[in-house]
Amino acid sequence: MCSTLCLALLMVVGTAQLPGNPLPDGWSDPEVRAAVPYDEIAGKAAIPALVVVLAVCARTLWRHHRIARRARRALAGLPASTVVVLPEEKPYAYALPGRPRGRVVVTTALLRGLIPPERRALFAHERAHLTARHHRYLLAVRLAARANPFLRPLRTAVTYTTERWADEDAARSVGSRRVVARAIGKAALLSGAAPAFAGISGFSGFASAGPVPRRVAALLGPAPVARSWPSVFTSVGLAAWGAAVGTLVSAMSSANSAVTMFLILHAATPL
């Protein structure tokens, strides 16, 4: 949000002096333009960049809601239960958010390949996505990656982490980490290409998102230690604290730039 706001302010400062621009005359003063190095070049370059950012974010939101409508429309004639079993030969499962509780959608082809304990793990995994509202995290990080390409690795990390989050919740629900690992492995082998709204829309799928081998290996290992924050004296803790501090510094830098430019423009605007 801060980087997009900075882009908009760059455009304002860099184009305020252009003839016919409806912006306040004070924004074209040399003192204001001096706040931006190469203000004319930066301002004009910010116009197409901002247009691209707004366009791709709008397209992402439109696509998300369009696929959600398609999915809900496909289930409109079915009983209003929290679990929907579709008689399809393509194996897949996904969590469809909605009010008040959302729905878990799974096909008979996938259920046939799982034994009863693994089916319980599947449903627990998808319910965990709905309970924690993972679709909001995924949509937010997708929009962030569209607005700022440097955040693309964060999208991959959040997608994997939401899957691991649901894996651990499912393991606690069924009481066996090995059962959940086996269910994930089987689902990954059974599910070829998942339908559009199961994978790319932001609705977490049972085996359609995140590196499956890493998830299975994590479940076959010891359970994570229940701790609010890892110790800084461990490798995981050092990485986590380093990432947290870096994120804070980056956010404060972006916010400082945006606030500074906003105050400069506010001071240059006649009351």
Beta strands, then each sheet from edge to edge (+ up, - down):
strand 1: 83-86
strand 2: 93-96
strand 3: 103-107
sheet 1: 1+ 3+ 2-
end
